[in-house]
């Protein structure tokens, strides 16, 4: 396969995330005499990709000068024991952010665990209080991946105001909140999902396309409007390695900007998590 000519089109999420992390490190140093931001992760079970992802979060915390605490529990952990662990982290004054790695093993209730988090420590923006604040358009922690998507759009100089934005996917983690963030920025937002009748037609209307479907190569390049900005949130493991929800090779000749997979949205998620944790630490000083 010939090399894809994507210079000037490819959005370098790694480089942008690094700049966000440098700002985080500077903020941590600035407030070090008052508070040291602390992030705790909770990993249940032995899923290898989740373990790798959690380790990368801890490494990023340490590089930023933040406190990093990892809680690892066996897959046999009961719901009551997991909730007790959340309560313990909620009570710790040196922990300002708590992230529970999802999905949890079978038999554990994700929603109950998320709702048990202190809203003040919900740095992943998934608690119903955080979601409500997003819906109401008032300040609060924004989900990390959607916040990263918006930062990438801003970095390439695209103003969502008045543009047609199409979000493919409606999950609580990405699809729903990123649509609300785009709406907050005055885009006209269309949600698509597995029951959308003519996905190709809807995609073809998008000035800004956010793909969060979870199906490798599900969105063909020829569907995409020429000059569109494409943010591919999909991370799908295939025999050929990691690929996105958008067929990258066929999309590149048509788009103004596009994120690769890997190296696009993924690095931004961790960067925004660190930023949210610093915000939470600062908020704790006035609580």
N, C-alpha and C positions, 0 to 999 in steps of 0.2 A: 504494500500500500504506500502510495506517495505521501511524503510529508505534507502536513496541512499548513498552508500559508495563513497564519492567523495574527501576524504582527499588526499592531494597531487596533485589533479587534478584541483580542483576548484580555480579559480583566484579571489582573494578577492578585488574587486574594491573599497569597502569602505575603507579598510586599505591603499591601494595605494593612493586613493584620499586624505585621511587624511594627508599622507606624503607630497603630492603636496601642500596642503593648508598650512601646516606648513612652507614650503619653501616660499610660497607667503606671509605669515604673517611676516616672517623674512625680506623679501625684502621690504615690506611696511615700517617696522620699520627703515630699513637702509636708506630709501630715504625720511623719514618723514620731514626732515628739508628743503627739496627742493620742494616736491610735495606730495599731498595726492591723490592717485588714486581714481577716481570717476566713478561709473557705474550707468547709468540710464536704467531702463526698461520701456517699453511701452506695456501696456496690454489693448486691446480693447475688450469690451464685458464682459460677466459674465460666461465664461466657467470655471467650478469649478476646474478641474485638472490643467488648465493653471494657475489659480490664486494660487493654492497650490505650483506649481513649481516656480512661480515668487517669492513667499514669501520665499521659501528655498534659492533662489539666494540672496535675501536681507539679510537674516540671515547669510549666509556665508560671505558676504561682511563685515558686521558689526564685525564678529568674527576676520576677517583679518585686521581690522583697516581701512577699506576703506570707502569712502563716498558712500552712497547708496541712490538713488533717484528713487521713483516709480511714474510713470504717469499712471493713470487709466482713461480710457475713455469709455463712453457708446457704445453699439453696433450700435447705431444710428449715430455715428460720421461720418461726411462726409469725402471724400477723401481729400478735400482741407484743412479741419481742422486738419486732421492727419498729412498732409505734413507740415502745419504750425508749429505743435508741434515738428516735427523732426527738422525743421529749428531752432527753439528756442534752442533745446538741442545741435545742432551743434555749436551754437554760444556761449554756456556757457564754460568758461575757466576752471571751476571746474569739468566738465564732460569729461572724457577721453574715455569712452566706452558707446555705445548705443546698446541696444538689444531690438528688436521688437519681441514680442512673436507671433509666427506663429502657425497655420494659422490665418489670419485675418477673421473677419466675412464676410459673403456674401455681395458683393457689393463694397468691397474694393480691390484694386489692390496691392497684395503682392510685385510684382516686382518693381512697381513704388516707393513704400515706401522704399524698400531696396536700390534702386538706389539713393534715396534722401539722404541717410546717407552720412556723410563725410567719405571717405575711411579711414582716420586716426582714426576714432572712431568706425570702423566696427569690433568690437572685436569678432563677431561670424563668420567672414570670408566669408560672403555671398555676399558682394558687387562685381559687375563685375570686379572692379580693383583688389580686393583680390583674386578672382577666377583666374584672368589672371596671377597674380603673382605666384599662386600655379602651374598653368599649365606650366609657364615658368621656374619654379624651382628656383625662386629668393625669398629672404626673404620677409615676410609679415605675417599678421595674418592668421592662419590656422583654419578652422572650428573646433569648440570645440569638438564635438563628435568624428570625425575622428582623431583629435589630441590625444584624450583620448584613442582611440583604439590602436594607435601606441605606446603610453606609456605602456599600458597593455602588448602588445607583447614584448616590451623591458624588462619589469619587470620580465617576466618568462624566460628571457635569449634566446629568439628565434631571430635569425638573418635572416631577410627576403631575404638576398642575395642569388640568385640562386634558391629560393624556388618557388613552384607553389602556387600562391595565387588566390583564387576564391572569388569574391565579389558577393553576391546575393542581387541585388537591384541596382538601378541606379539613385537615387534621388540626387538633388543638395545639400541636407542637409548632406547626409552620403555616399551613394554609389559611386557617381562619385569622390568626393574628397578623400575618403579613398583609392580608387584604385590608384589615382595619388600619394598619399603618399607612398603606397607600391611600386609603380613603381620607385619612387625617391630613394627608399632603395634597388633597384636592384632585386625586385621580378619579376617573370613572371606572369602577371595579366590577369585573365579572368573575364569578367563581365557576369553575368547571370541575367535574368529578367523574366517577365511573359510570354514572347514568346520563351524562351529557350526550345528547343525540348526535350532534355533528361537531366533534371536537376540532377537527381540522378547520372548519369554518370559523369557530370561535377564536382559535389560536391565530388565524390569519387577520383578525381585527386588532391584535395587540400591538400597541406601541411599546409597552413594557410587558414582558412575559416572565412569570415566575413559575417554574416547573417543580412541583413537589408531589409527584404521583407515586414514586417508588417502583417504576417499571422501566427497565433499561431500554433506551432508545425509543420510547413510546411516542415521542413527538418528532416528526420528520421535518427535516430542514425545509422542504418545499412548502410546508404549511405556513411557515413564518413570514410575516410581513417584512418587506425589504426596509432596512434601516431601523429595525426594532432593537431594543435592548433586552437581552435574554439572561436571566439568572436561573441557573440549573442547580436546584437544591438536592436532587437525587444522588444517592450514593449506592450503587448496586454492584454487588460482587458477582463477577462472571468468570468464565474460563480465561477470558482475555484480560482480566484485572478489573479495577474499578471503572465503572462508566456511569454517566448521568442518565437522566430521563429524556434528554434531548440528544438526537443523533448529531453529534458535534461536527463531524466532517461535512455533512450536507448542509448544516446551518451556517457555518462560517462565511461562505460567499455571500450570504444574504443579509447578515446582521451588521449593526453598527458596533455593538458590544456583546460579548458573551463570556460567561464564566466557564472555565474548564473543570473537569472532574478527573482526578483530584486537583486541588490547588486553587479552588474558587471560593465557595461558601464555607467549606469546612474550617479553614483556619480562622475565619471571622467569628465563628461560634465561640471558640475559646477566648478570643480577644474581648468580645463583648461580655462574656461571663466575668472576666477579670474586672472590666470597667464597672459592671453592676455591683460587684463585691465592694469595690472602693466606695461607690455611692452609698451602699448600705452601711459601711463602716462610718462614714461621715454623718449619716443620718442618726446613727446610734449615739453620737455625741450630744445631740439635742433632744434625745428621746426622754 
